[in-house]
Amino acid sequence: MNLVRAELERLGARRFVQLMLVLLVLAFGVTAATTLANSHRPSAEEIFEAQRSAAAARSELERVHQLCLDRQRGAVLADDVREYVPDDCSEVDPAMMERAPVAADFLTGVFTFAEQAGPLLYFLVAFLALFGFLVGASYIGADLNSGGVVNLLLWRPRRMTVLGAKLGTLLGGTALLSVLASAAYLGTFWLIGRFAGRPGRLDGEFWGSLGETWGRGMLLVLLLTVVGFAVATLGRHTSAALGVIAGYVVVWELGARLVMEILDVVKVDRYMLSSHVAALLNGRIEFWDHRACDVGQATSCTGLYVMTWQSSLVLLLGLAAALTAAAFAAFRRRDLM
């Protein structure tokens, strides 16, 4: 317990961690202030006009969809249609759309919490993920480079215990900060929506969806924290983690993607970690690749393929576990002097 307490004090005393916390507060403050300055509480007349416009937009969608169905059945000749109607009626089917037009879409200068909470949460997760990766890498990297780990081992001469305590303390601190930051961040924007905008439709479906996104986002934050810690442990320096990320992006995400595109490799995105990160955060993500349909395949093939958060989570967990195991193995037999 004394070791964990000591590590918590060391983590909180690091200037880099304090700097990242200041940047976190500044980023959130600027975002909240900008939102507040560009929002106002709508009048009853504005809400009525927005509701009428949303109803008209939904009616127009239903009309175009019905026109498309009539053309497919032959009830309306194609030459008689004077507007664009897609060949696939599902493209304009209101029932198959992610969401129908709502009044918030037609309110200008009004912050609606129910509509903006999702994008705001993505911004929060992105910043916390960056925070976790950089702090995780610097936390162990600086100690290995400066000899702090050697001094700590003189007090507690058990390598696996010391490294495990560092990783556990890091994950616990990051998780606690993420929970507190999420509550303060989303709570602030809820207050803006309540008193300087519109809360929107905050039903059980909304909170359930937002909670699922938040949970997957926190998993991503912790995974990137572990990856930063493990890579810095393997490289014995903070810059090792930054170099690995930069090298991966340049060599694989850009270079290898280009080569695979030239070689006509099918479903390139499934080989990219960025795609799996996006799938984990969004729940599922769709990609389109015309090469996914063979020449002799049925015409029903659209070239779409889906990546789900479950499969992406398994892959990312496996990668983080492998890097962590390698880091502990290397730390156990490495000469730290």
N, C-alpha and C positions, 0 to 999 in steps of 0.2 A: 504493500500500500504506500510505503514511503517512496518507492521508486516511481509509482504513478503520480504521486503528488509532486515530486521533483520534476518529472517530465512536463506536467501541466504548467508549472511555474516557468520552466525553460521555454515552453511553447508560447505562453503569453508574453514573455519578456522579449521575444525576438522582434527586432525593429521591422523586419520585412512583414511579419504578421500584422504588426500595428499599422504599417503603411497600407497593407491590403484592406484592413478594416476601415481605415479612413477613406480609401477610394470607394469601398462598398457603400459607406454612408453618403459620400458625395454623389455617387451615381444614382442612388435611390432618391436622394434629395432633389437633384436636378430633374429627374423624371417626374417626381410628384409635383414639383413646383411648376414645371412646364404644362403638365396636365391640368392643374388647377387654374393656371392663367388662361388657358384656352378652352375653358368649359364654363357653362352657366346653367342655371336651373331653368328648364324650358317652361314656357307659359302653357296654359290650357289650350290656347289656339294653336301653338306650335305642335303640341302632341296630337291634336285632332287632325291637322293637315298631314302630319307624318303617318298617322294610322290610315288615313284615306289613300295616301300615295302607296303605302305598302299593300293595301287591299287591291288597288288597281294593278299593281305589279303582279300580284298573285293571279288575278283574273286574266291578265295578258298571257302568263305562262300556261294557264289551263286552256286558253283559246288556241294558242299555237300548238300545244300538244294534241288537242282534239283535231285541229286541221291536219296535222301530220298523220294521225290515225285514219282520218277520212281519205286522205290521198293514198295511203297504203291499201285501203279496202276498195279503192276505185270510185268512191262516192264523189270525189272531187278530182278533176283532171289536173295533171301537173302543169299544163299550160295556163290554167285558170288561176294558179297561185301566184300572186304578185309580190310576194315577200319571201325571204329566205326561210326554208323549212328543212332541217337536216334529214338525211336518209334514215338515220337511227332515231326513232321517236323517244328512246330512253334518255337521249341527251336533253330533252325539254320536258321530261316527265316530272312534275312537281313532287310526286311521291318518292322519286329516286334521288332527289337532290339532297345534299348534305343539310341544308336548311332553307326554308322559304324566306322571302323578303319580309323583314319586320320593320316596325316603326323606327327603330334606332338607326336603320340604314338611311333614313331620310331626315334625320335631325342634324343640322349643321352647328358645330361648335358646342356640342353637348356630349359629355363623357358618360357612357353607359357601362356600368361595371360588368354586367352580365355578358356584354359583347366583347369587352376589352380585357377581361381577366385572363383569358387564355394566352394571348400574345404577351401580356405583361409577365405571366408566369414563365414563359419561355425565356424572356430576358433575364429573369431572376435565376433560373437554372443555369443559363449560360455563364453568368457572372460567378455563381457559386462553384460551378465546375472548373472554371479557370482558377478561382481562388484555391480550391482543393488541390488541383494539380501542382500549382506553383508553390504553395505552402508545403505540400507533401514532399516535393523535390528539395526545397531549400532546407527544410527541417532536418532531414538526415544528411543531405549533401554537405551542408556547412559544417556539421559536427564531424563527419568523416574527413573532410579536407583540413579542418583546423586542429584535429586531435582531441576534440571534445569527447568522442566516444571512448578513446583510450583512457582518459581521466575517469570517465564514468565506470569503466570496467575495473579500474583499480578499487573502486568502492563496492561494486557488485560484479564479481568476476564470473558471470554467466552470460555468455554471448546471446544465446537464444532468448533468454529472459529479458535482457536489455533491449534487444531489437524488437521483440514482441511487445514490450511495454511502450516503446516509442510508437509503433504502428497502432496499437490499441488506443493510446492517448490521442494520437492524431485523428483517428476515425471518430472517437468519441467527441473531441472538440469540434471537428468539422460538422458532425451530425447535430450537435447542440446549437451551434451557430446557425446552421441551415434552418432548423426549426424556428428559432427565435426571429431570424431575418424574414422568413416566409410569413410568420404571423404579423410582424410589424409592417411588412411591405404590402401584403394583401389587405390588411386592416386599414392602412392609410388610404388605399385606393377605394375601399368600400366606403369610407367616410367621405371621400371626394364625391363618389357617386350618390351618396345619400343626401349631402347638403349642397353640392355644387354641380349636380348633374342628375342622372337617373340610376337607381339601383338595377333596373331591368327585372327580368323574370328569374328570381332566385329560388327555384324549386329544387326538389330532391334530385332530379336528373342533372341539373346544373352542378350542384355541389358534389354529386357522385363522380361526374366526369372530371371536374376540376381536381378532386381528391386523387383519382387514379393517375391523372397527369402529374400531379405533384409527387406522388409516390414513386412513379417511374423516374421522374427527374432527380429525386433524392438518391435513388439507386445509381444513376449515372454520375452524380457528384461524388459519391463514395468510391465508385469504381475508378474514376479518374484520379482520385486522391491516392488510392492504392497503387495505381500504375506509376504516378509520379514518384512516390516513395520507393517503389521497387526498382525502377530504372536508375534513379539517383544512387541507390545502394549498390547496384551492379557497377555503375560507372564511377562511384566514389566522389561524385561532384554534382552540384546542382545543374551545371551546364550540360552534363551528360543527358539529363532528361529533356532539356530544351533542344539539344542537338538531335536526339533520336526522333522527337516529334517533327522537327523541321525536315530531317532527312526522309522520314516516312512520307510526309506530304509531298515533297518534291519528287522523290524516287518512285513511290508507289501510286499515290492518289493522282498525280499529274503524269509522270513518265510512263508508268506501267499501264495506266488507263489509255493513254494515247497509243501505245504499242498494241494493246488488245483490241482497240477500235480498228486499227489498221489491219490486224489479222482476222477481223470479223469474229471475235470471240462472243459467244452468246451470253446475255445477261451479265454484263460487266459489273454492274452496280453491286451484285451480291458478293463480290470479292473485295469490296471497299469497306473499311471500318466506319467511314463517315456515314454510309448508308445504314449500317446497323445501329449507329448512334441515333440517327434520325428516326428509325423504326421504333427503337426503344422509347424515345421521348414522345413520339406521336401515337404510339399504339400499333399502328400499321402504316405502311407507305407503299404506294403503287409506282411501278416503273413501266416504261414502254420501250420495247425493243423489237423492231420489225424482223430481226433475225431469229427471234424466238419461234416464229412460225415457219415450219419447213415448207418447201415448194409443193410437196404433194399432200400437205395437211388440209383438213377441212376448212372451208371458208369462214367457219365460225371463230377461228382463231383471231384474236385482236392484237396479239403481241404484248398484252399486259401481264405482268407478274407482280406478286405481292410479297412483301416481307413483313412478318409480324414481330411484335415485341418479345414474344416468348422465345422464338428461335434466336433472335438477336441477343437477348439477355444471356442465354446459354453460352453463346460464342464469347461475349464480352466477359462473362464470369470465368470461363475457361482460360482466356488470355490473362486476366488479372491473377488468377490462381497460379498459372504457370510462371509468370514473372515473379510473383511473391515467393514461390518455392525456390526458384533459381536465386533470388536475392538472399534468402535465408541460408541456402547451401553455400553460396559464395562467401557470405559474411562469417560463416562458421569456420571455414578453413583458411581465410585470408589473413595475411600478415598485415596488421593495422599500423605498424610502426613505420 
